[in-house]
Amino acid sequence: MGNAVGAKGEPMTDSKTLRAWWNDPVDYRWLIRTLAARSALGPLKVLIGVAGAAIAVMGAVIAGTPVGPPGDPGIPSTIGVLCGTLWALRWWMLPWPSKTESLVLIGGADVLFTIEFLQLPDRLFGAMGAVLLVVTGSYLGFFHSARVLAAHSVWSLLSVIVFSVRIATGGGDIRLAVAVALLLFVSVVSALPALQLLYWMLRTESLSDPLTELLNRRGLEIRLPLLVDRHPEISVMTFDLDRFKSVNDTWGHRVGDSVLVRTARRLHDAAGETAVVARTGGEEFVVAAPIPTAAAHTEAERLRRAVAEPPETAVEVTASVGVAVFDATICPRCPRPTPERLLQTSDAAMYRAKQSGGNLVVVDELTPSRDHRHPVSG
């Protein structure tokens, strides 16, 4: 499968991969937009609502039976049926929840499952109810971060311990309690983090460029909004290698690929820890970083020189660089540009640099109070 790539697009070792997985905030909004664009959000809402309806039916079925909560129907059964019904109606009738509401809903379901099944007089049957935590954990593993899933796993582990101790202290065979604990631990606690890690690695791999191991365009579309949301100032720089076709025609595509890899490495090494670096196609690269207006000019020029530094081989290249910069510290009330507008503006600036002869930086400031352009020769 190859190495995963980090937020900047750098290849990672195993330890770095684990740290990146643990620290990945997961772009919840991007996941929802992607599912909606593929018409998958509606069916998912129906299925999640059906799960709640099934819980409500189960609560009604076991009410008054030997394995059900005491009473006919009893307060625990009534609460379970009511919560399952409200869950189903919420998912069927309302829009997909926000990130915060999503966490509240799943957290509430976790707590409710544990409390409800602790009320059952049949302690073995009650312990088996912990399997429902796999359902909520699977949801968290897909839509939320590793840290959120870890909190769910801790709750699940505590629930497994309580259920198992309850069997042992209720007259059950201790060996049975241990067997139940091990079964629930494997199914409820340990499997989901491993599955989420594999899913994360596959998703990360799909967002990387196989040649340079930087982020690809789709990866940039995910990382750039996060960068824009977190920082008051943002600079997006588009680099296009000048006359790169002649490199392929003269030296061959293998040498051309080595030039692309070299350029990717130089941009990655020079961009800094907070930058996002991507290869968006062909000989075009994008560097996005929290750089204010006053420094955007100098930073783009520094990166342009890094690309053009004399190489180990005879193949030298230069780059035309277009920069879009927005600085909310200059104009706090100005509307923030979208990531798409930043990319379009930097791309247009890059083409102006190329039309002026290449090996050039052109900066567009998107802050209205200082809306002007700066072509800078190389």
C-alpha positions as CSV (number, residue, x, y, z in Angstrom):
1,M,0.0,0.0,0.0
2,G,3.0,2.3,0.5
3,N,3.6,4.9,3.2
4,A,0.8,7.2,4.4
5,V,1.4,10.9,4.0
6,G,1.0,13.6,6.6
7,A,-0.9,16.9,6.7
8,K,1.9,18.5,4.5
9,G,2.1,15.4,2.3
10,E,5.4,14.0,3.6
11,P,6.0,10.2,3.6
12,M,5.8,8.8,7.1
13,T,7.4,6.0,9.1
14,D,5.2,3.6,11.2
15,S,5.5,5.7,14.3
16,K,4.7,8.9,12.4
17,T,1.8,7.1,10.8
18,L,0.4,6.3,14.2
19,R,0.9,9.8,15.5
20,A,-0.7,11.3,12.4
21,W,-3.7,9.0,12.7
22,W,-4.0,9.9,16.4
23,N,-3.8,13.7,15.6
24,D,-5.9,13.7,12.5
25,P,-9.0,15.8,13.3
26,V,-11.0,14.3,10.5
27,D,-12.9,16.8,8.2
28,Y,-16.4,16.0,9.3
29,R,-18.0,18.5,6.9
30,W,-16.0,17.2,4.0
31,L,-17.2,13.6,4.7
32,I,-20.8,14.8,4.8
33,R,-20.4,16.8,1.6
34,T,-18.8,13.9,-0.2
35,L,-21.6,11.5,0.9
36,A,-24.3,14.0,-0.1
37,A,-22.6,14.5,-3.5
38,R,-22.8,10.8,-4.1
39,S,-26.5,10.5,-2.9
40,A,-25.4,8.3,0.0
41,L,-26.5,10.6,2.8
42,G,-30.2,9.9,2.5
43,P,-29.9,6.0,2.6
44,L,-27.5,6.3,5.6
45,K,-30.0,8.4,7.5
46,V,-32.7,5.8,6.8
47,L,-30.4,3.0,8.0
48,I,-29.4,4.8,11.2
49,G,-33.0,5.6,11.9
50,V,-33.9,2.0,11.4
51,A,-31.3,1.0,14.0
52,G,-33.1,3.2,16.5
53,A,-36.5,1.8,15.5
54,A,-35.1,-1.8,16.0
55,I,-33.9,-0.8,19.5
56,A,-37.4,0.5,20.3
57,V,-39.0,-2.7,19.0
58,M,-36.6,-4.8,21.0
59,G,-37.4,-2.9,24.2
60,A,-41.1,-3.5,23.6
61,V,-40.6,-7.2,22.8
62,I,-38.6,-8.0,26.0
63,A,-40.8,-5.9,28.3
64,G,-42.6,-8.3,30.7
65,T,-40.5,-11.3,29.7
66,P,-38.1,-13.1,32.1
67,V,-35.1,-11.4,30.5
68,G,-36.6,-8.0,30.4
69,P,-36.4,-5.2,33.0
70,P,-38.7,-5.6,36.1
71,G,-42.2,-4.3,35.7
72,D,-44.8,-4.5,33.0
73,P,-43.7,-2.6,30.9
74,G,-41.4,-1.0,33.5
75,I,-39.6,2.3,33.5
76,P,-36.4,1.0,31.8
77,S,-38.3,-0.6,29.0
78,T,-40.4,2.5,28.5
79,I,-37.3,4.7,28.4
80,G,-35.7,2.4,25.9
81,V,-38.7,2.4,23.6
82,L,-39.1,6.1,23.8
83,C,-35.5,6.9,23.1
84,G,-35.4,4.4,20.2
85,T,-38.5,6.0,18.7
86,L,-37.1,9.6,19.1
87,W,-33.8,8.5,17.6
88,A,-35.5,7.1,14.6
89,L,-37.7,10.2,14.1
90,R,-34.7,12.5,14.5
91,W,-32.7,10.8,11.8
92,W,-35.7,10.4,9.4
93,M,-37.2,13.8,9.8
94,L,-34.3,16.2,10.4
95,P,-31.1,17.1,8.4
96,W,-27.9,15.3,9.1
97,P,-26.5,16.5,12.5
98,S,-23.7,18.9,13.0
99,K,-20.4,17.5,14.3
100,T,-21.3,18.5,17.9
101,E,-24.8,17.1,17.7
102,S,-23.4,13.9,16.2
103,L,-21.1,13.5,19.1
104,V,-23.8,14.2,21.6
105,L,-26.2,11.7,20.0
106,I,-23.7,8.9,19.9
107,G,-22.4,9.6,23.4
108,G,-25.9,9.6,24.7
109,A,-26.6,6.3,22.9
110,D,-23.4,4.8,24.5
111,V,-24.5,5.7,28.0
112,L,-28.1,4.6,27.4
113,F,-27.1,1.2,26.1
114,T,-25.0,0.5,29.2
115,I,-27.5,1.7,31.7
116,E,-30.4,0.0,30.0
117,F,-28.8,-3.4,29.8
118,L,-27.6,-3.2,33.4
119,Q,-31.3,-3.2,34.4
120,L,-31.9,-6.7,33.0
121,P,-32.3,-9.5,35.5
122,D,-30.7,-12.0,33.1
123,R,-27.1,-10.9,33.6
124,L,-25.7,-12.9,30.6
125,F,-28.3,-11.5,28.3
126,G,-27.6,-8.0,29.6
127,A,-23.9,-8.5,28.9
128,M,-24.6,-9.4,25.3
129,G,-26.4,-6.1,24.9
130,A,-22.9,-4.5,25.0
131,V,-22.5,-5.6,21.4
132,L,-24.6,-2.6,20.5
133,L,-21.6,-0.5,21.4
134,V,-20.0,-1.9,18.2
135,V,-22.7,0.0,16.2
136,T,-22.0,3.4,17.8
137,G,-18.3,2.7,17.7
138,S,-18.5,2.0,13.9
139,Y,-20.2,5.3,13.4
140,L,-17.5,7.1,15.3
141,G,-14.7,5.3,13.5
142,F,-16.0,6.5,10.2
143,F,-17.1,10.1,11.0
144,H,-14.9,11.1,13.9
145,S,-11.3,11.1,15.0
146,A,-9.2,8.5,16.7
147,R,-9.3,10.4,19.9
148,V,-13.1,10.3,19.9
149,L,-13.1,6.6,19.2
150,A,-10.6,6.1,22.0
151,A,-13.0,7.8,24.5
152,H,-15.7,5.4,23.2
153,S,-13.4,2.4,23.6
154,V,-12.6,3.4,27.2
155,W,-16.4,3.6,28.0
156,S,-16.9,0.3,26.2
157,L,-14.1,-1.3,28.3
158,L,-15.5,-0.1,31.5
159,S,-18.9,-1.4,30.4
160,V,-17.5,-4.8,29.6
161,I,-15.8,-5.0,33.0
162,V,-19.0,-4.0,34.8
163,F,-21.1,-6.5,32.9
164,S,-18.6,-9.3,33.5
165,V,-18.2,-8.6,37.2
166,R,-22.0,-8.5,37.4
167,I,-22.2,-12.1,36.1
168,A,-19.5,-13.3,38.5
169,T,-21.1,-11.6,41.5
170,G,-24.6,-12.8,40.6
171,G,-23.9,-16.4,41.1
172,G,-22.6,-17.1,37.6
173,D,-19.5,-19.2,36.9
174,I,-16.4,-17.1,37.0
175,R,-15.1,-18.9,33.9
176,L,-18.2,-17.8,32.1
177,A,-17.7,-14.2,33.3
178,V,-14.1,-14.3,32.0
179,A,-15.2,-15.8,28.7
180,V,-17.9,-13.1,28.2
181,A,-15.3,-10.4,29.1
182,L,-12.9,-11.7,26.5
183,L,-15.6,-12.0,23.8
184,L,-16.8,-8.5,24.4
185,F,-13.3,-7.1,24.6
186,V,-12.4,-8.4,21.2
187,S,-15.7,-7.5,19.5
188,V,-16.5,-4.2,21.3
189,V,-13.2,-2.7,22.4
190,S,-10.2,-3.8,20.4
191,A,-11.5,-4.4,16.8
192,L,-12.8,-0.9,16.0
193,P,-9.6,1.1,16.5
194,A,-7.7,-1.3,14.3
195,L,-10.4,-1.0,11.6
196,Q,-10.4,2.8,11.9
197,L,-6.6,2.8,11.5
198,L,-6.9,0.7,8.3
199,Y,-9.6,2.9,7.0
200,W,-7.6,6.0,7.7
201,M,-4.5,4.6,6.0
202,L,-6.5,3.7,2.9
203,R,-8.2,7.1,2.8
204,T,-4.9,8.9,3.3
205,E,-3.3,6.8,0.5
206,S,-6.1,7.8,-1.8
207,L,-5.3,11.5,-1.1
208,S,-1.6,11.2,-2.0
209,D,0.3,11.5,-5.2
210,P,2.1,8.2,-6.0
211,L,5.1,9.7,-7.6
212,T,6.0,12.5,-5.2
213,E,4.2,11.2,-2.1
214,L,2.8,14.7,-1.6
215,L,-0.9,15.3,-1.3
216,N,-2.9,15.1,-4.5
217,R,-5.6,17.6,-5.6
218,R,-8.3,15.8,-3.6
219,G,-6.0,15.7,-0.5
220,L,-5.5,19.5,-0.9
221,E,-9.2,20.0,-1.1
222,I,-9.5,18.4,2.3
223,R,-6.5,20.0,4.0
224,L,-6.8,23.5,2.7
225,P,-10.2,24.3,4.3
226,L,-8.9,23.2,7.7
227,L,-5.9,25.5,7.3
228,V,-8.1,28.4,6.2
229,D,-10.5,27.9,9.2
230,R,-7.6,27.8,11.8
231,H,-5.6,30.9,10.8
232,P,-6.5,34.6,10.3
233,E,-4.0,34.9,7.5
234,I,-3.4,32.5,4.7
235,S,-1.3,32.4,1.6
236,V,-1.8,29.9,-1.3
237,M,1.0,29.6,-3.8
238,T,0.7,27.8,-7.1
239,F,4.0,26.7,-8.7
240,D,4.2,25.7,-12.4
241,L,7.6,24.5,-13.7
242,D,8.6,26.6,-16.7
243,R,9.0,24.8,-20.1
244,F,8.8,21.4,-18.5
245,K,7.7,19.8,-21.7
246,S,11.1,20.4,-23.1
247,V,12.6,18.5,-20.2
248,N,10.6,15.4,-21.1
249,D,11.3,15.9,-24.8
250,T,15.0,16.3,-24.3
251,W,15.8,14.0,-21.4
252,G,12.9,11.6,-21.4
253,H,10.0,11.0,-19.0
254,R,12.1,9.2,-16.4
255,V,14.3,12.2,-16.0
256,G,11.2,14.4,-16.0
257,D,9.8,12.3,-13.1
258,S,13.0,12.7,-11.2
259,V,12.7,16.5,-11.6
260,L,9.2,16.4,-10.3
261,V,10.3,14.3,-7.3
262,R,13.2,16.7,-6.7
263,T,10.9,19.8,-6.8
264,A,8.4,18.1,-4.5
265,R,11.2,17.4,-2.0
266,R,12.6,20.9,-2.2
267,L,9.2,22.5,-1.7
268,H,8.3,20.2,1.2
269,D,11.7,20.8,3.0
270,A,11.5,24.6,2.5
271,A,7.8,25.2,3.2
272,G,7.8,24.8,7.0
273,E,5.9,22.6,9.5
274,T,2.6,24.5,9.3
275,A,2.4,24.4,5.4
276,V,0.3,22.1,3.3
277,V,2.2,20.9,0.1
278,A,0.5,19.2,-2.8
279,R,1.1,18.2,-6.4
280,T,-2.1,19.1,-8.1
281,G,-1.3,17.6,-11.5
282,G,1.5,17.5,-14.1
283,E,4.2,19.9,-13.2
284,E,2.0,22.0,-10.9
285,F,2.4,22.3,-7.2
286,V,0.5,24.2,-4.4
287,V,1.9,25.3,-1.1
288,A,-0.6,26.8,1.4
289,A,0.6,28.3,4.7
290,P,-0.5,30.7,7.4
291,I,1.6,33.6,6.1
292,P,0.5,37.2,6.5
293,T,0.5,39.7,3.7
294,A,3.7,41.4,4.7
295,A,5.6,38.1,4.5
296,A,3.9,36.4,1.5
297,H,6.0,38.2,-1.0
298,T,9.3,37.2,0.5
299,E,8.2,33.6,1.3
300,A,7.1,32.9,-2.3
301,E,10.4,34.3,-3.6
302,R,12.3,32.1,-1.2
303,L,10.4,29.0,-2.4
304,R,10.9,30.0,-6.0
305,R,14.6,30.2,-5.5
306,A,14.6,26.8,-3.7
307,V,13.0,25.2,-6.8
308,A,15.6,26.8,-9.1
309,E,18.7,25.9,-7.1
310,P,21.4,24.1,-9.1
311,P,20.6,20.4,-9.1
312,E,22.9,17.4,-8.8
313,T,22.3,16.7,-12.5
314,A,22.4,18.9,-15.6
315,V,18.6,19.4,-15.7
316,E,17.7,22.8,-14.3
317,V,14.2,24.1,-13.9
318,T,12.5,27.3,-12.8
319,A,8.9,28.0,-11.7
320,S,6.3,30.6,-12.3
321,V,4.6,31.3,-9.0
322,G,1.2,32.8,-8.3
323,V,0.2,33.8,-4.8
324,A,-3.2,34.5,-3.3
325,V,-3.1,36.0,0.2
326,F,-5.8,37.0,2.6
327,D,-5.0,38.6,6.0
328,A,-7.8,39.1,8.4
329,T,-5.5,41.0,10.8
330,I,-5.6,43.8,8.2
331,C,-9.4,43.8,7.7
332,P,-11.0,41.8,10.6
333,R,-14.6,42.4,9.2
334,C,-13.8,41.4,5.7
335,P,-15.4,38.1,4.5
336,R,-13.0,35.3,4.3
337,P,-12.4,33.9,0.8
338,T,-13.3,30.3,0.2
339,P,-10.5,27.8,-0.4
340,E,-11.7,27.5,-4.0
341,R,-11.3,31.3,-4.5
342,L,-7.8,31.2,-3.1
343,L,-6.8,28.4,-5.4
344,Q,-8.4,30.1,-8.5
345,T,-6.7,33.4,-7.6
346,S,-3.3,31.9,-7.1
347,D,-3.7,29.9,-10.3
348,A,-4.6,33.1,-12.3
349,A,-1.6,34.9,-10.8
350,M,0.6,32.0,-11.8
351,Y,-0.5,32.3,-15.4
352,R,0.3,36.0,-15.4
353,A,3.8,35.2,-14.1
354,K,4.2,32.6,-16.9
355,Q,3.0,35.1,-19.5
356,S,5.5,37.6,-18.3
357,G,8.4,35.2,-19.1
358,G,8.4,32.8,-16.2
359,N,10.7,32.4,-13.2
360,L,8.5,35.1,-11.6
361,V,6.3,35.7,-8.6
362,V,3.0,37.5,-8.8
363,V,1.0,38.2,-5.7
364,D,-2.7,38.9,-5.4
365,E,-3.9,40.3,-2.1
366,L,-7.6,39.4,-1.4
367,T,-7.9,41.7,1.5
368,P,-10.2,44.5,0.1
369,S,-8.5,47.3,1.9
370,R,-5.2,46.5,0.1
371,D,-6.4,45.0,-3.1
372,H,-3.4,45.2,-5.5
373,R,-0.9,43.1,-7.3
374,H,2.8,42.8,-7.0
375,P,4.8,41.1,-9.9
376,V,8.3,40.3,-8.6
377,S,11.0,39.2,-11.0
378,G,13.2,36.2,-10.3
